[in-house]
Amino acid sequence: MSISGGKYKALERARDIGCESIQLFIRNARSWLSNPLEQDEISKFKKTREEISNIWPLLSHN
């Protein structure tokens, strides 16, 4: 699922198309380098996850 616009957006997109589970690519697959997660981004993801709790499991991929 795309994380364009924020990782929390993947949850919204998954809900909108009726997903039961999702896999998030949490960084660019073409690079070993990635920026640390910002607290705001973490907070938005957690808040969205609380609102959209029926999508399970969530898997991450580097």
C-alpha positions as protocol buffer text, in pm:
chain_id: "A"
residue {
  index: 1
  type: MET
  ca { x: 0 y: 0 z: 0 }
}
residue {
  index: 2
  type: SER
  ca { x: 135 y: 342 z: -88 }
}
residue {
  index: 3
  type: ILE
  ca { x: 253 y: 564 z: 198 }
}
residue {
  index: 4
  type: SER
  ca { x: 253 y: 876 z: -20 }
}
residue {
  index: 5
  type: GLY
  ca { x: 145 y: 1173 z: 191 }
}
residue {
  index: 6
  type: GLY
  ca { x: 221 y: 993 z: 517 }
}
residue {
  index: 7
  type: LYS
  ca { x: 232 y: 639 z: 645 }
}
residue {
  index: 8
  type: TYR
  ca { x: -109 y: 686 z: 810 }
}
residue {
  index: 9
  type: LYS
  ca { x: -256 y: 746 z: 462 }
}
residue {
  index: 10
  type: ALA
  ca { x: -198 y: 378 z: 382 }
}
residue {
  index: 11
  type: LEU
  ca { x: -452 y: 286 z: 650 }
}
residue {
  index: 12
  type: GLU
  ca { x: -708 y: 525 z: 504 }
}
residue {
  index: 13
  type: ARG
  ca { x: -649 y: 393 z: 152 }
}
residue {
  index: 14
  type: ALA
  ca { x: -679 y: 34 z: 271 }
}
residue {
  index: 15
  type: ARG
  ca { x: -1008 y: 111 z: 447 }
}
residue {
  index: 16
  type: ASP
  ca { x: -1142 y: 289 z: 138 }
}
residue {
  index: 17
  type: ILE
  ca { x: -1088 y: -14 z: -86 }
}
residue {
  index: 18
  type: GLY
  ca { x: -1200 y: -273 z: 171 }
}
residue {
  index: 19
  type: CYS
  ca { x: -869 y: -433 z: 265 }
}
residue {
  index: 20
  type: GLU
  ca { x: -859 y: -681 z: 552 }
}
residue {
  index: 21
  type: SER
  ca { x: -479 y: -656 z: 593 }
}
residue {
  index: 22
  type: ILE
  ca { x: -198 y: -445 z: 446 }
}
residue {
  index: 23
  type: GLN
  ca { x: 176 y: -442 z: 396 }
}
residue {
  index: 24
  type: LEU
  ca { x: 352 y: -107 z: 424 }
}
residue {
  index: 25
  type: PHE
  ca { x: 677 y: -34 z: 248 }
}
residue {
  index: 26
  type: ILE
  ca { x: 813 y: 208 z: 507 }
}
residue {
  index: 27
  type: ARG
  ca { x: 1097 y: 349 z: 301 }
}
residue {
  index: 28
  type: ASN
  ca { x: 1226 y: 369 z: -52 }
}
residue {
  index: 29
  type: ALA
  ca { x: 1336 y: 24 z: -166 }
}
residue {
  index: 30
  type: ARG
  ca { x: 1607 y: 176 z: -387 }
}
residue {
  index: 31
  type: SER
  ca { x: 1808 y: 320 z: -99 }
}
residue {
  index: 32
  type: TRP
  ca { x: 1960 y: 198 z: 227 }
}
residue {
  index: 33
  type: LEU
  ca { x: 1927 y: 550 z: 367 }
}
residue {
  index: 34
  type: SER
  ca { x: 1611 y: 675 z: 534 }
}
residue {
  index: 35
  type: ASN
  ca { x: 1517 y: 965 z: 754 }
}
residue {
  index: 36
  type: PRO
  ca { x: 1415 y: 896 z: 1113 }
}
residue {
  index: 37
  type: LEU
  ca { x: 1042 y: 897 z: 1181 }
}
residue {
  index: 38
  type: GLU
  ca { x: 906 y: 1232 z: 1298 }
}
residue {
  index: 39
  type: GLN
  ca { x: 698 y: 1233 z: 1617 }
}
residue {
  index: 40
  type: ASP
  ca { x: 410 y: 1397 z: 1427 }
}
residue {
  index: 41
  type: GLU
  ca { x: 408 y: 1114 z: 1173 }
}
residue {
  index: 42
  type: ILE
  ca { x: 410 y: 854 z: 1451 }
}
residue {
  index: 43
  type: SER
  ca { x: 121 y: 1030 z: 1629 }
}
residue {
  index: 44
  type: LYS
  ca { x: -87 y: 1052 z: 1310 }
}
residue {
  index: 45
  type: PHE
  ca { x: -33 y: 682 z: 1239 }
}
residue {
  index: 46
  type: LYS
  ca { x: -132 y: 581 z: 1594 }
}
residue {
  index: 47
  type: LYS
  ca { x: -443 y: 801 z: 1587 }
}
residue {
  index: 48
  type: THR
  ca { x: -550 y: 666 z: 1248 }
}
residue {
  index: 49
  type: ARG
  ca { x: -483 y: 309 z: 1366 }
}
residue {
  index: 50
  type: GLU
  ca { x: -716 y: 363 z: 1663 }
}
residue {
  index: 51
  type: GLU
  ca { x: -987 y: 487 z: 1425 }
}
residue {
  index: 52
  type: ILE
  ca { x: -932 y: 208 z: 1173 }
}
residue {
  index: 53
  type: SER
  ca { x: -874 y: -98 z: 1389 }
}
residue {
  index: 54
  type: ASN
  ca { x: -1042 y: -365 z: 1174 }
}
residue {
  index: 55
  type: ILE
  ca { x: -749 y: -398 z: 930 }
}
residue {
  index: 56
  type: TRP
  ca { x: -530 y: -677 z: 1062 }
}
residue {
  index: 57
  type: PRO
  ca { x: -255 y: -776 z: 1027 }
}
residue {
  index: 58
  type: LEU
  ca { x: -37 y: -478 z: 944 }
}
residue {
  index: 59
  type: LEU
  ca { x: 299 y: -582 z: 804 }
}
residue {
  index: 60
  type: SER
  ca { x: 598 y: -360 z: 737 }
}
residue {
  index: 61
  type: HIS
  ca { x: 873 y: -405 z: 483 }
}
residue {
  index: 62
  type: ASN
  ca { x: 1198 y: -210 z: 460 }
}
